[in-house]
Amino acid sequence: MSTSQHVVSMLGYENLLALVVSNGVPCMETQNMRLRVIDVKNYFKVLYETEFPLTPGSALQWIGFSDEGQLFTFDTDGVMRMLSNGYGNNWIPCLDIKAKYSIEPEKFYPISVSGYEVLGVHLRPGQYFPIYSDKNRIKPYKLTLPLLNLTTNSTQDE
């Protein structure tokens, strides 16, 4: 299989192959990328193709499938997003490591996602990626899905 676009990242889960490709020149200091998910057991059928959002001025640091097969990304600004297949393949921010845990994004590296938490390593000074000796430093961090701030009135005006 060949592609005319520069492949930024490629990963698999069961019969799915996910390709992150460059989609042109950067805009406003942000990479312009697309995601293509392919079913390799079904004659390499493209299941969906969608834009790939990043926080303005950031870059892709990590992408992975959760244990359940959901796609997640983490950018250098500390924002993790999940691809919500049920809502028109939209990306939903589900963790801001800087805001929720006061960890600088360059000091955090996600390892995996399972259920409602991400396993990650709070990196030591001078580290950019986790190393084998960090296996005892892996901790769970809760994902937070944004919800509308809905209020209900117990009494209604007639």
Sequence and secondary structure as in RCSB ss.txt:
>XXXX:A:sequence
MSTSQHVVSMLGYENLLALVVSNGVPCMETQNMRLRVIDVKNYFKVLYETEFPLTPGSALQWIGFSDEGQLFTFD
TDGVMRMLSNGYGNNWIPCLDIKAKYSIEPEKFYPISVSGYEVLGVHLRPGQYFPIYSDKNRIKPYKLTLPLLNL
TTNSTQDE
>XXXX:A:secstr
   SS EEEEEEETTEEEEEEE SS BTTB  EEEEEEETTTTTEEEEEEEE   TT  EEEEEE TTS EEEEE
TTSEEEEEEGGGTSEEEEEEEHHHHH   GGGEEEEEEETTEEEEEE  TT SS  GGGGGGEEEEE        
   SS   
